[in-house]
Amino acid sequence: MIVALLVMTLAGVIVVTLGWLGLQGKLPRNHVAGIRTPYTMRSDETWYATHRHGGPILIFAGVAAVSAGLALVPFAAAGAVSDSLTAATALAMAAVLLMAALGSWLIGTRRARAELEAR
């Protein structure tokens, strides 16, 4: 079960990195990482606007996942917590990251559309 925690902690680090790069405008439009929808892939302008608005949500969720993982990994490695608690924590971390991905897409796209239409 400790492997699941480590994987989710690493996923949290990746999500924080993607959120930070998106917020800073340093995540180039690509087909591998980021908020990839027909709307965001339409142009660099829509890509960067969506990631600028969705980035903070990804950063917050990624930090939460990393914090939970780092808090529990030492105890799980020592056998001080049950496998069921470790599994539940890993599932909760996955749920937080999934909800953040959906939230960053929804809010990022909505705010980007409003920003770009106001121009």
C-alpha positions in Angstrom: 0.0 0.0 0.0 2.9 2.3 0.5 3.5 2.2 -3.2 0.0 3.7 -3.8 0.8 6.5 -1.4 4.1 7.2 -3.1 2.5 7.2 -6.6 -0.2 9.6 -5.4 2.4 11.9 -3.8 4.3 11.9 -7.0 1.1 12.6 -8.9 0.6 15.6 -6.6 4.0 16.9 -7.4 3.3 16.6 -11.1 -0.1 18.4 -10.7 1.6 21.3 -8.7 4.2 21.6 -11.5 1.6 21.7 -14.2 -0.5 24.2 -12.3 2.5 26.4 -11.7 3.7 26.3 -15.3 0.2 27.1 -16.5 -0.2 29.9 -14.1 3.1 31.4 -15.2 2.3 31.0 -18.9 5.2 28.6 -19.4 3.3 25.4 -20.3 3.2 25.3 -24.1 0.2 24.0 -25.9 0.7 20.3 -26.3 -1.1 17.0 -26.6 0.3 15.4 -23.5 -0.1 17.6 -20.4 -2.5 20.3 -19.3 -6.2 21.1 -20.0 -6.6 19.6 -23.4 -10.0 20.2 -24.9 -11.1 21.4 -28.3 -11.5 24.9 -26.9 -8.0 25.1 -25.3 -6.3 23.5 -28.3 -7.9 26.1 -30.7 -5.2 28.7 -30.2 -2.3 29.7 -27.9 -4.4 32.5 -26.6 -7.2 30.2 -25.3 -4.6 27.7 -24.0 -2.7 30.2 -21.9 -5.9 32.0 -20.7 -7.4 28.7 -19.5 -4.3 27.5 -17.8 -3.8 30.9 -16.1 -7.2 30.6 -14.5 -7.1 26.9 -13.9 -3.6 26.8 -12.5 -4.4 27.9 -8.9 -6.8 25.0 -8.5 -4.3 22.5 -9.6 -1.6 24.0 -7.3 -3.9 23.8 -4.3 -5.0 20.2 -4.9 -1.5 19.1 -5.7 -0.1 20.6 -2.5 -3.0 18.9 -0.5 -2.1 15.5 -2.1 1.6 15.9 -1.5 1.0 17.0 2.1 -1.2 14.0 2.8 1.3 11.7 1.2 4.3 13.0 3.0 2.4 13.0 6.3 1.4 9.3 6.0 4.3 7.7 4.2 6.7 7.4 7.2 3.9 5.9 9.3 2.9 3.5 6.5 6.5 2.5 6.0 6.9 1.8 9.7 3.7 -0.3 9.7 2.1 2.1 12.2 -1.1 2.5 10.2 -3.4 -0.1 8.8 -3.4 -1.0 5.1 -7.1 0.1 5.0 -6.2 3.6 6.2 -3.3 3.8 3.7 -5.6 2.6 0.9 -8.3 5.1 1.9 -5.9 7.9 2.0 -4.5 7.0 -1.5 -8.0 6.9 -2.8 -8.9 10.2 -1.2 -5.7 11.8 -2.8 -6.8 10.4 -6.2 -10.3 11.9 -5.7 -8.9 15.3 -4.8 -6.6 15.3 -7.9 -9.5 14.2 -10.2 -11.8 16.8 -8.8 -9.1 19.4 -9.2 -8.6 18.4 -12.8 -12.3 18.7 -13.5 -12.5 22.0 -11.6 -9.6 23.6 -13.3 -11.0 22.6 -16.6 -14.5 24.0 -15.8 -13.4 27.2 -14.0 -10.4 27.8 -16.2 -12.4 27.5 -19.4 -15.3 29.6 -18.1 -13.0 32.4 -16.9 -10.9 32.3 -20.0 -14.0 32.6 -22.3 -15.2 35.6 -20.2 -11.7 37.2 -20.4 -11.3 36.7 -24.1 -14.8 37.8 -25.0 -14.3 41.0 -23.0 -11.4 42.0 -25.2 
